[in-house]
Amino acid sequence: MIRFALLSATLLFGLAACETVEGVGQDLETAGEQVSQEAREAQN
């Protein structure tokens, strides 16, 4: 039973970490798109 609880906790934390990293990646992508858009507008 303890093994199952530890395995479940490990999987839960692993999934939470993946979601966090994915969210950060999306935020960085959005920021990069904004910078690119501003650069294009500055050139025109």
C-alpha positions as CSV (number, residue, x, y, z in Angstrom):
1,M,0.0,0.0,0.0
2,I,2.8,2.4,0.8
3,R,4.4,1.6,-2.6
4,F,1.2,2.5,-4.4
5,A,0.9,5.8,-2.5
6,L,4.5,6.7,-3.3
7,L,4.1,5.8,-6.9
8,S,0.9,7.8,-7.2
9,A,2.5,10.8,-5.5
10,T,5.5,10.6,-7.9
11,L,3.3,10.4,-11.0
12,L,1.2,13.3,-9.7
13,F,4.2,15.5,-9.1
14,G,5.6,14.5,-12.5
15,L,2.4,15.5,-14.3
16,A,2.2,18.7,-12.4
17,A,5.8,19.5,-13.4
18,C,5.1,18.8,-17.1
19,E,2.1,21.1,-17.1
20,T,4.1,23.9,-15.5
21,V,6.9,23.5,-18.0
22,E,4.3,23.5,-20.8
23,G,2.7,26.7,-19.5
24,V,6.1,28.4,-19.2
25,G,6.8,27.4,-22.8
26,Q,3.6,28.9,-24.0
27,D,4.3,32.1,-22.1
28,L,7.7,32.4,-23.7
29,E,6.3,31.7,-27.1
30,T,3.7,34.4,-26.7
31,A,6.3,36.9,-25.5
32,G,8.5,36.0,-28.5
33,E,5.6,36.6,-30.9
34,Q,5.0,40.0,-29.3
35,V,8.6,41.0,-29.7
36,S,8.7,39.9,-33.3
37,Q,5.5,41.8,-34.0
38,E,6.9,45.0,-32.4
39,A,10.1,44.6,-34.4
40,R,8.1,44.3,-37.7
41,E,6.1,47.4,-36.8
42,A,9.2,49.3,-36.0
43,Q,10.7,48.5,-39.4
44,N,7.7,49.9,-41.2
